[in-house]
Amino acid sequence: MFRGFQEERVKGRIVIDNANCRGKLVIKGTGVLVSSVIADLALGLSKDCILSKYPEISPEDIHAILAFAGEINQLGTFPIGNL
């Protein structure tokens, strides 16, 4: 389960998009794949560069993605019911 503040960062920002993205995780209301932002971060792109690439997301969305990734790393899984 999420650790307090992390849940609030992620909840409501990361959703499963069955209609447009074949059930992949996206930033709510944007269609931006969580995996795309994680890949960009792994490539070393700065937050500012990512925000320019995806102007429909916010810095808080990037923080939510990082919290989500950290939670998966910590637990080895993620309770989908928390999204």
C-alpha positions in Angstrom: 0.0 0.0 0.0 1.0 3.6 -0.4 2.8 5.4 2.3 0.6 8.4 3.2 1.8 11.4 1.2 2.7 9.2 -1.8 -0.8 8.0 -2.2 -2.1 11.6 -2.3 0.5 12.5 -5.0 -0.6 9.6 -7.2 -4.3 9.3 -6.5 -6.4 10.9 -9.2 -3.4 11.8 -11.5 -2.5 8.3 -12.8 -5.3 6.3 -14.4 -5.8 3.3 -16.6 -7.0 4.3 -20.1 -8.9 1.4 -21.6 -10.6 3.5 -24.3 -7.6 5.1 -26.0 -4.4 3.5 -24.7 -5.3 -0.2 -24.5 -5.4 -0.2 -20.7 -2.1 1.5 -20.2 -1.4 4.0 -17.4 -1.7 7.6 -18.4 -1.8 11.0 -16.7 -5.5 11.7 -16.2 -7.1 13.7 -19.0 -4.0 13.8 -21.2 -3.3 10.6 -22.9 0.4 10.9 -22.0 1.7 7.5 -21.1 3.3 7.1 -17.7 5.9 4.8 -19.3 6.8 7.5 -21.8 7.6 10.0 -19.1 9.6 7.4 -17.1 11.5 6.6 -20.3 12.3 10.3 -20.8 13.4 10.6 -17.2 15.6 7.6 -17.6 17.2 9.2 -20.7 18.1 12.1 -18.5 15.6 14.7 -19.8 15.0 17.5 -17.3 11.5 18.2 -15.9 11.5 21.4 -18.0 12.2 19.5 -21.2 9.5 16.9 -20.4 7.0 19.7 -19.7 7.9 21.2 -23.0 7.5 17.9 -24.8 4.1 17.3 -23.0 2.6 20.7 -22.3 -0.6 19.1 -21.1 1.0 17.7 -18.0 2.2 19.6 -14.9 5.2 19.4 -12.6 2.9 17.7 -10.1 2.1 15.0 -12.6 5.9 14.2 -13.0 6.1 14.0 -9.2 3.2 11.6 -9.2 4.9 9.4 -11.7 8.1 9.4 -9.7 6.1 8.5 -6.5 4.4 5.8 -8.4 7.6 4.3 -9.8 9.2 4.5 -6.3 6.2 2.6 -4.8 6.4 -0.1 -7.4 10.1 -0.4 -6.8 9.6 -0.7 -3.0 6.7 -3.1 -3.2 7.4 -5.0 -6.4 3.8 -4.5 -7.3 1.1 -1.8 -7.3 -2.4 -2.1 -6.0 -4.4 -1.0 -9.0 -7.4 -0.3 -6.8 -5.6 2.7 -5.5 -5.7 4.5 -8.8 
